[in-house]
Amino acid sequence: AHGPNGDAEPNAAAVLYWFELKRTDAGVDFVPHLVDSDSGIGTQVMARDINDDGYPEIVVGNKKGTFVHRHLTQKVSRDEWLQAQPKALFK
């Protein structure tokens, strides 16, 4: 189901990421943000504000079922926000 020779990693987790585009003087970076570690991507994917809070949710339909990943926000200090940012994998 995943290529002409089957799935390269059949036991790998069905993860879902969104990628943040960061522009720099040196070019661009795509910063990965883990959405979920067990729903995966599928045949149907939609990002839309479905609860009218101004933030997009991600809805995924696949062989495992249907998943709604809600975009939840909370107030934090700038230091807390900086601490929670993903670290660069490559430099």
Helices and strands as residue ranges (DSSP letters): E 16-24, E 27-36, E 44-48, E 57-62, E 65-69, H 78-84
